Amino acid sequence: MSLATDFKRGIWKENAVFKLLLGLCPVLAVTTSAENGLGMGLATTFVLVCSNAVVALFRHLIPAKVRIPCFILIIASFVTVVQLAMEAYAYDLFLALGIFIPLIVCNCLILGRAEAFASKHPVSHAVADGLGMGAGFTLVLFVLGGIRELIGAGAFLGFSVFGAGYQPVLLMILPPGAFITLGLLLALMNKVEKR
Amino acid sequence: MNEFPRLLIALTLIAVIAGAILATVESVTREPIAEQRRLQMLRALSAVLPAFDNSPDSDTLTITTGSDRQGREVETIFYRGRNEEQLVGTAFRVMAPDGYSGNIAVMVGIRPDHSVHAIEILTHAETPGLGDKISAPWYKALFIDKTLEGSDWRVKKDGGEFDQLTGATISARAVVGAVRTGLELYREHEDKIIAQGDNP
């Protein structure tokens, strides 16, 4: 399989959220605005690509029996690096995403890709897979955040869209809005696929 | 069973490498992070104090102002803003323990005449879209110029004069309570804050 196939697979055919339903905790929790979704998606993508690369690099050295703790250690290290770097050099983004950054560790998408793909493939393919999966994940978070922000706050990326007279549907910003939007999007996806 | 040492070595090795990398990153980012936090503190101080020409984050006074539920002492750091050596305002952090989700940290700036110059919400975890309106500029502006006697320190729903936020009365109530606590704290410790100010 070519690198391009590995990359494209994550965006649609095996999209982490829409097809595999992985990593739903951050998907539902941080998508209150398009900007938060985008920031979280990019941070997750970075961790995913790095951990995929390292796991693929050491795939012959990590004993099968302790592979899960090894993967988690690698992932947790990258998450901590991201957190420290963000706090030092992108403080505003850190304040916006602060409590969700450590949660990237327990995003099962990352562990899932390390286990299912990176530990069985060479580094280049693992990186392509990480980029693709990350792009697919970021896309979903951005779309979901955009829809919820648009309906729930009448804005997009912080800019008012419907004007001051718009009465925001607060439900969309609250947790139920995340479930409802995701459910409707999944139904739409399935409809499109069936056709 | 002979596999065991191999597992042990592999896992230990990875943990050691991860630890070494993290230690390096931590030591590189330690100073920028401390600087960012100091800048954020200064930004908050500039937002709540009248124009000052000293550095309030080094002109401080720490007073034990009470105890929390576990009986531990709570210390409040008073930051004094001065202009041409004259005290123009005092800023300090008040914790509102009764937010809708967790504590709300409020920075209040109080002028020597016991009125609020401005407030700033430092940290909170209130509901996005509802309770997080407490950090909106129009909401924080409600407290400007208010004094302990001059206002009824309750939200309108409770018979006071401060707007509650639709769907987030609890958050608004917590902030109003915190600012009032701030004014009371200032009154209680004013002599110490000013006395030390005369001979810095």
Interface residues (C-beta under 8 A of the other chain):
Chain A: T32 S33 F58 L61 I62 P63 K65 V66 P69 C70 L73 I74 A76 S77 T80 V81 L84 A85 E87 A88 Y89 Y91 I99 G152 A153 P168 L170 I173 L174
Chain B: E3 R6 L7 A10 L11 I14 A15 A18 I21 L22 V25 E26 V28 T29 P32 I33 Q36 L39 Q40 A125 T127 P128 G129 L130 G167
